[in-house]
């Protein structure tokens, strides 16, 4: 038990080091045409349990049914319990900032036009996933490190409708819609 706690402490330390290195690197450029064809969403399910509302973006942006990929973060979750979306947790942190979860690997295997970081908590796992996800435009909240997101929206986390309308407005300004 003592060694497990010691090991977890070193995993967090190596994860923080990896996060710092990733944030100092220049962002990878994604060569995709303007316009929205795929959206990735990282959602803090502990703070915003209704993550399925992101599927509304399919109709709002006239996307294909499989164009949105949602992954949820929960501090503690039961792998045997059914969830509407794919999940990851703190237990999935490996050495050198690697997230050891099949759903995360599948999420990272795709390129996105927009990555929505729908969380306000300063959390190592969600920040690591945000930094490692290949996306042309990253959208999130102002409470986070500004290096993570390209577009910062200052809306309440609980008001998804306001977030959605602000996102639409700024995507039109950026000529993405």
WOBELCOR-V867309 format. One record per residue. N is the residue number from 1. SS is DSSP state (2 for helix, 1 for strand, 0 for the rest). NEAR is the number of other ideal C-beta (glycine too) atoms within 12 Angstrom. Layout:
# WOBELCOR-V867309
n=N ss=SS near=NEAR
n=N ss=SS near=NEAR
This chain:
# WOBELCOR-V867309
n=1 ss=0 near=7
n=2 ss=2 near=8
n=3 ss=2 near=9
n=4 ss=2 near=11
n=5 ss=2 near=11
n=6 ss=2 near=12
n=7 ss=2 near=16
n=8 ss=2 near=21
n=9 ss=2 near=15
n=10 ss=2 near=18
n=11 ss=2 near=28
n=12 ss=2 near=25
n=13 ss=2 near=19
n=14 ss=2 near=22
n=15 ss=2 near=33
n=16 ss=2 near=24
n=17 ss=2 near=19
n=18 ss=2 near=28
n=19 ss=2 near=32
n=20 ss=2 near=19
n=21 ss=2 near=16
n=22 ss=2 near=27
n=23 ss=2 near=23
n=24 ss=2 near=13
n=25 ss=0 near=13
n=26 ss=0 near=8
n=27 ss=0 near=22
n=28 ss=0 near=16
n=29 ss=0 near=11
n=30 ss=0 near=23
n=31 ss=0 near=10
n=32 ss=0 near=20
n=33 ss=0 near=12
n=34 ss=0 near=16
n=35 ss=0 near=20
n=36 ss=0 near=34
n=37 ss=0 near=25
n=38 ss=0 near=32
n=39 ss=1 near=42
n=40 ss=1 near=40
n=41 ss=1 near=45
n=42 ss=1 near=49
n=43 ss=1 near=44
n=44 ss=1 near=38
n=45 ss=0 near=34
n=46 ss=0 near=24
n=47 ss=0 near=23
n=48 ss=0 near=32
n=49 ss=0 near=22
n=50 ss=0 near=22
n=51 ss=2 near=33
n=52 ss=2 near=20
n=53 ss=2 near=26
n=54 ss=2 near=36
n=55 ss=2 near=25
n=56 ss=2 near=23
n=57 ss=2 near=37
n=58 ss=2 near=24
n=59 ss=2 near=15
n=60 ss=2 near=24
n=61 ss=0 near=27
n=62 ss=0 near=14
n=63 ss=0 near=24
n=64 ss=0 near=15
n=65 ss=0 near=12
n=66 ss=0 near=13
n=67 ss=0 near=26
n=68 ss=1 near=34
n=69 ss=1 near=38
n=70 ss=1 near=37
n=71 ss=1 near=45
n=72 ss=1 near=36
n=73 ss=1 near=44
n=74 ss=0 near=32
n=75 ss=0 near=21
n=76 ss=0 near=15
n=77 ss=0 near=24
n=78 ss=0 near=11
n=79 ss=0 near=17
n=80 ss=0 near=7
n=81 ss=0 near=11
n=82 ss=0 near=10
n=83 ss=0 near=23
n=84 ss=0 near=18
n=85 ss=0 near=29
n=86 ss=1 near=30
n=87 ss=1 near=36
n=88 ss=1 near=38
n=89 ss=0 near=30
n=90 ss=2 near=25
n=91 ss=2 near=22
n=92 ss=2 near=33
n=93 ss=1 near=34
n=94 ss=0 near=24
n=95 ss=2 near=17
n=96 ss=2 near=21
n=97 ss=2 near=29
n=98 ss=0 near=22
n=99 ss=1 near=38
n=100 ss=0 near=22
n=101 ss=0 near=28
n=102 ss=2 near=16
n=103 ss=2 near=27
n=104 ss=2 near=33
n=105 ss=2 near=20
n=106 ss=2 near=17
n=107 ss=2 near=36
n=108 ss=2 near=28
n=109 ss=0 near=16
n=110 ss=0 near=25
n=111 ss=0 near=23
n=112 ss=1 near=33
n=113 ss=1 near=35
n=114 ss=1 near=43
n=115 ss=1 near=41
n=116 ss=1 near=45
n=117 ss=1 near=47
n=118 ss=1 near=47
n=119 ss=0 near=35
n=120 ss=0 near=29
n=121 ss=0 near=25
n=122 ss=0 near=19
n=123 ss=0 near=33
n=124 ss=2 near=32
n=125 ss=2 near=40
n=126 ss=2 near=45
n=127 ss=2 near=36
n=128 ss=2 near=39
n=129 ss=2 near=44
n=130 ss=2 near=44
n=131 ss=2 near=36
n=132 ss=2 near=33
n=133 ss=0 near=42
n=134 ss=0 near=26
n=135 ss=1 near=37
n=136 ss=1 near=30
n=137 ss=1 near=35
n=138 ss=1 near=37
n=139 ss=1 near=42
n=140 ss=1 near=40
n=141 ss=1 near=35
n=142 ss=0 near=19
n=143 ss=0 near=24
n=144 ss=0 near=31
n=145 ss=0 near=25
n=146 ss=0 near=15
n=147 ss=0 near=21
n=148 ss=0 near=35
n=149 ss=0 near=33
n=150 ss=0 near=26
n=151 ss=1 near=30
n=152 ss=1 near=24
n=153 ss=1 near=31
n=154 ss=0 near=19
n=155 ss=0 near=25
n=156 ss=0 near=18
n=157 ss=0 near=28
n=158 ss=0 near=17
n=159 ss=0 near=18
n=160 ss=2 near=28
n=161 ss=2 near=17
n=162 ss=2 near=16
n=163 ss=2 near=34
n=164 ss=2 near=28
n=165 ss=2 near=18
n=166 ss=2 near=24
n=167 ss=2 near=36
n=168 ss=2 near=24
n=169 ss=2 near=17
n=170 ss=2 near=24
n=171 ss=2 near=29
n=172 ss=2 near=15
n=173 ss=2 near=12
n=174 ss=0 near=20
n=175 ss=0 near=12
n=176 ss=0 near=25
n=177 ss=0 near=22
